[in-house]
């Protein structure tokens, strides 16, 4: 502990600052690029308006904004309950202590090649890759497989009119196919041109940090879903690059 003028600074103060800084860092990482970022910008605008109203002596506006801020926490929880649930589910020890050397090159290459091959043949598919949040409840709804990821196996699973064709394949942390024929939660989308397959691919990313790959049999396109958002159509090279960036973070 040392003293600076009238202030004392000890190890508890340092620990306090570090924890708050970490929380702020992960909070900004979470909201960046999401709809919560727009809400944060709106909140900052209200704070600036509140400060200006106090400075100018606009008492009615100050009173109104004070009442808004008093119930702001409840409003945020109601509007962003799904985003908050996903953020809390992502907070686990596996995320904090995971190894940075998590190179999954062979699995990424196989999945990307298979997805593009299925798209070329107009065969629909959903491939989900598990990350930090366990997907055990989703796997229970499917057929347990526990096999090495291979193009032949994936092509067989998604071959039309087979028992597992309409479900999703889930690839676990060990880069093995854990289950197939899995039923996923559907995203509630206003845009009706998304079919059930793409709604399911988006839906699993809304309730977990998994990423999913959807292959459209109608359009012969490959898209990737992450954090409730669906990408534009991807070729094999771009899909491999995105998967490598996401999975090796």
C-alpha positions as CSV (number, residue, x, y, z in Angstrom):
1,X,0.0,0.0,0.0
2,X,1.2,3.5,-0.8
3,X,-0.1,7.0,-0.2
4,X,-0.6,9.7,-2.9
5,X,-1.6,12.9,-1.2
6,X,-4.7,12.1,0.8
7,X,-5.3,8.9,-1.2
8,X,-4.2,5.4,-0.2
9,X,-3.8,2.7,-2.8
10,X,-3.5,-1.0,-1.8
11,X,-3.7,-4.4,-3.4
12,X,-7.5,-4.5,-2.9
13,X,-7.9,-1.3,-5.0
14,X,-5.7,-2.8,-7.7
15,X,-7.8,-6.0,-7.7
16,X,-11.0,-4.0,-7.8
17,X,-9.8,-2.0,-10.9
18,X,-8.6,-5.2,-12.7
19,X,-11.9,-7.0,-12.2
20,X,-14.0,-4.0,-13.3
21,X,-11.7,-3.6,-16.4
22,X,-12.2,-7.3,-17.3
23,X,-16.0,-7.0,-16.9
24,X,-16.0,-3.9,-19.1
25,X,-13.8,-5.5,-21.7
26,X,-16.0,-8.6,-22.0
27,X,-19.2,-6.5,-21.9
28,X,-18.0,-4.4,-24.9
29,X,-17.0,-7.6,-26.7
30,X,-20.4,-9.0,-26.2
31,X,-22.4,-6.0,-27.4
32,X,-20.1,-5.1,-30.3
33,X,-21.8,-5.9,-33.6
34,X,-25.2,-6.8,-31.9
35,X,-28.5,-5.1,-31.5
36,X,-27.5,-4.3,-27.9
37,X,-24.9,-1.9,-29.3
38,X,-27.7,0.2,-30.8
39,X,-29.4,0.3,-27.4
40,X,-26.1,1.3,-25.7
41,X,-25.7,4.2,-28.2
42,X,-29.2,5.3,-27.4
43,X,-28.5,5.1,-23.6
44,X,-25.3,7.3,-24.1
45,X,-27.5,9.8,-26.0
46,X,-30.0,9.9,-23.1
47,X,-27.1,10.4,-20.6
48,X,-25.7,13.3,-22.7
49,X,-29.2,14.8,-22.9
50,X,-29.6,14.4,-19.1
51,X,-26.3,16.2,-18.5
52,X,-27.3,19.0,-20.9
53,X,-30.7,19.4,-19.2
54,X,-29.1,19.7,-15.8
55,X,-26.6,22.2,-17.0
56,X,-29.3,24.3,-18.7
57,X,-31.7,24.0,-15.8
58,X,-34.4,22.2,-17.7
59,X,-36.1,20.8,-14.6
60,X,-39.1,19.1,-16.3
61,X,-36.7,17.2,-18.7
62,X,-34.5,16.3,-15.8
63,X,-37.4,14.9,-13.9
64,X,-38.6,12.9,-16.9
65,X,-35.2,11.4,-17.6
66,X,-34.7,10.6,-13.9
67,X,-37.9,8.5,-14.0
68,X,-36.8,6.8,-17.2
69,X,-33.4,5.9,-15.7
70,X,-35.1,4.6,-12.5
71,X,-36.8,1.8,-14.5
72,X,-34.1,1.4,-17.1
73,X,-32.7,-1.8,-15.7
74,X,-36.0,-3.6,-15.9
75,X,-36.6,-2.3,-19.5
76,X,-33.1,-3.7,-20.5
77,X,-33.8,-7.1,-19.0
78,X,-37.2,-7.3,-20.8
79,X,-35.9,-6.2,-24.2
80,X,-32.7,-8.2,-24.2
81,X,-33.5,-11.2,-22.0
82,X,-32.4,-13.6,-24.8
83,X,-29.0,-11.8,-25.3
84,X,-28.4,-11.7,-21.5
85,X,-29.2,-15.4,-21.2
86,X,-26.7,-16.2,-24.0
87,X,-24.0,-14.1,-22.4
88,X,-24.5,-15.7,-19.0
89,X,-24.4,-19.2,-20.6
90,X,-21.1,-18.3,-22.2
91,X,-19.5,-17.4,-18.9
92,X,-17.8,-20.6,-17.8
93,X,-14.4,-21.8,-16.7
94,X,-13.8,-23.5,-20.1
95,X,-14.0,-20.1,-21.8
96,X,-11.5,-18.6,-19.3
97,X,-8.9,-21.3,-19.3
98,X,-9.2,-22.7,-22.8
99,X,-6.0,-23.2,-24.7
100,X,-5.2,-20.8,-27.5
101,X,-3.5,-23.6,-29.5
102,X,-7.0,-25.0,-30.4
103,X,-6.2,-25.7,-34.1
104,X,-9.0,-27.7,-35.7
105,X,-7.7,-27.6,-39.2
106,X,-8.6,-31.1,-40.4
107,X,-12.2,-30.9,-39.1
108,X,-12.7,-27.4,-40.6
109,X,-11.4,-28.5,-44.0
110,X,-13.6,-31.6,-44.0
111,X,-16.7,-29.8,-43.0
112,X,-16.2,-27.0,-45.5
113,X,-15.5,-29.4,-48.3
114,X,-18.5,-31.6,-47.5
115,X,-20.9,-28.6,-47.1
116,X,-19.9,-27.2,-50.5
117,X,-20.1,-30.7,-52.1
118,X,-23.6,-31.2,-50.7
119,X,-24.6,-27.7,-52.0
120,X,-23.4,-28.6,-55.5
121,X,-25.6,-31.7,-55.4
122,X,-28.6,-29.7,-54.0
123,X,-28.7,-31.8,-50.8
124,X,-29.8,-30.0,-47.7
125,X,-27.9,-30.2,-44.4
126,X,-27.3,-28.6,-41.0
127,X,-23.9,-29.1,-39.3
128,X,-23.5,-27.6,-35.8
129,X,-20.1,-27.2,-34.2
130,X,-20.1,-27.1,-30.4
131,X,-18.0,-24.5,-28.6
132,X,-18.0,-23.5,-25.0
133,X,-21.7,-24.1,-24.2
134,X,-22.5,-27.8,-24.0
135,X,-25.2,-29.0,-26.3
136,X,-26.1,-32.2,-24.4
137,X,-29.8,-31.5,-24.4
138,X,-29.8,-31.1,-28.2
139,X,-27.8,-34.3,-28.6
140,X,-30.3,-36.3,-26.4
141,X,-32.9,-35.6,-29.1
142,X,-30.8,-37.2,-31.8
143,X,-29.1,-40.5,-32.5
144,X,-25.7,-41.0,-30.8
145,X,-22.9,-41.7,-33.2
146,X,-19.5,-40.8,-31.8
147,X,-17.5,-41.1,-35.0
148,X,-14.6,-39.3,-36.7
149,X,-15.7,-36.4,-39.0
150,X,-15.4,-37.6,-42.6
151,X,-16.9,-36.5,-45.9
152,X,-18.3,-40.0,-46.6
153,X,-20.1,-40.2,-43.3
154,X,-21.6,-36.7,-43.5
155,X,-22.7,-37.4,-47.1
156,X,-24.3,-40.6,-46.0
157,X,-26.2,-39.0,-43.1
158,X,-27.6,-36.2,-45.3
159,X,-28.5,-38.4,-48.2
160,X,-32.1,-37.7,-49.2
161,X,-34.9,-39.9,-47.8
162,X,-32.7,-41.5,-45.1
163,X,-33.8,-41.5,-41.4
164,X,-31.4,-38.8,-40.3
165,X,-31.5,-36.5,-43.4
166,X,-33.8,-33.8,-41.9
167,X,-32.0,-33.5,-38.6
168,X,-28.8,-31.7,-37.6
169,X,-25.4,-33.2,-37.1
170,X,-23.6,-32.0,-34.0
171,X,-19.7,-32.0,-33.8
172,X,-18.4,-31.9,-30.3
173,X,-15.3,-30.4,-28.7
174,X,-13.2,-33.5,-29.6
175,X,-13.9,-32.9,-33.3
176,X,-16.0,-36.1,-33.5
177,X,-19.6,-36.4,-34.7
178,X,-21.5,-36.8,-31.5
179,X,-25.0,-37.1,-32.7
180,X,-27.1,-36.9,-35.9
181,X,-30.8,-36.3,-36.6
182,X,-30.9,-33.7,-33.8
183,X,-33.9,-31.4,-33.4
184,X,-32.9,-27.7,-33.0
185,X,-34.9,-24.7,-31.6
186,X,-36.3,-22.5,-34.4
187,X,-35.6,-18.8,-34.6
188,X,-38.6,-16.6,-34.7
189,X,-37.9,-14.6,-37.9
190,X,-40.1,-12.0,-39.5
191,X,-38.5,-12.7,-42.9
192,X,-40.6,-15.5,-44.2
193,X,-38.2,-16.5,-47.1
194,X,-36.1,-18.5,-44.5
195,X,-37.2,-22.1,-44.4
196,X,-37.2,-24.4,-41.4
197,X,-33.6,-25.5,-42.0
198,X,-32.2,-22.0,-41.8
199,X,-34.5,-21.1,-38.9
200,X,-33.1,-24.1,-37.0
201,X,-29.5,-23.1,-37.9
202,X,-30.0,-19.6,-36.6
203,X,-32.0,-20.8,-33.6
204,X,-29.2,-22.9,-32.1
205,X,-26.9,-19.9,-32.2
206,X,-29.4,-17.8,-30.3
207,X,-29.4,-20.1,-27.3
208,X,-25.7,-21.1,-27.3
209,X,-22.4,-20.0,-28.6
210,X,-22.3,-22.8,-31.2
211,X,-21.9,-22.1,-34.9
212,X,-23.9,-23.8,-37.5
213,X,-23.6,-24.4,-41.3
214,X,-26.8,-24.6,-43.4
215,X,-26.9,-26.0,-46.9
216,X,-29.9,-25.1,-48.9
217,X,-31.2,-27.7,-51.3
218,X,-33.4,-25.2,-53.2
219,X,-30.6,-22.6,-53.9
220,X,-27.5,-24.8,-53.6
221,X,-25.9,-22.3,-51.2
222,X,-23.8,-22.7,-48.0
223,X,-24.4,-20.2,-45.2
224,X,-23.0,-19.9,-41.7
225,X,-25.0,-18.8,-38.6
226,X,-23.4,-17.3,-35.5
227,X,-24.9,-15.3,-32.6
228,X,-28.3,-15.3,-34.2
229,X,-27.1,-13.9,-37.6
230,X,-26.9,-15.7,-41.0
231,X,-24.1,-14.9,-43.4
232,X,-24.2,-14.4,-47.1
233,X,-23.6,-17.5,-49.3
234,X,-20.0,-18.7,-48.9
235,X,-17.6,-20.7,-51.0
236,X,-15.3,-23.3,-49.5
237,X,-12.3,-21.0,-49.1
238,X,-14.3,-18.3,-47.3
239,X,-16.1,-20.9,-45.1
240,X,-12.8,-22.4,-44.0
241,X,-11.4,-19.0,-43.2
242,X,-14.4,-18.0,-41.1
243,X,-14.5,-21.3,-39.2
244,X,-10.8,-21.1,-38.5
245,X,-11.1,-17.5,-37.2
246,X,-14.1,-18.3,-35.0
247,X,-13.0,-21.7,-33.6
248,X,-9.4,-20.7,-32.9
249,X,-10.2,-17.5,-31.0
